Amino acid sequence: MLCALGLGGCGQETPTQPAVPAAPLTELDRMINEYERVVDDYVKVFKRHQEGDMSVIMRLIEDEDTIKQMAAKIQQKSGEMNAAQTQRMAAIAAKKAPYVL
């Protein structure tokens, strides 16, 4: 039915291209990606702790240290950050903020 309405090429796949070509990942982008992954894992584990799982305490302490170290390394490169990277770091920090030991 849709083909009859003038949507030529029904059933044919057209290759999709991004509207804006993606910029290559920089070392800083990779650091931020890893930092976000660790923060996301930390939040998941912290929620388990809030639900009463006391077996995760040591992991939370270790992850908290890792997060602090990673944040310090990224902070050293803050002069190299573009606006999007700075905004992303702020968003990641806001995700973690409610979950502090």
Secondary structure, 3 states (H helix, E strand, C coil): CCHHHCCCCCCCCCCCCCCCCCCCCCHHHHHHHHHHHHHHHHHHHHHHHHCCCHHHHHHHHHHHHHHHHHHHHHHHCHHHCCHHHHHHHHHHHHHHCCCCC
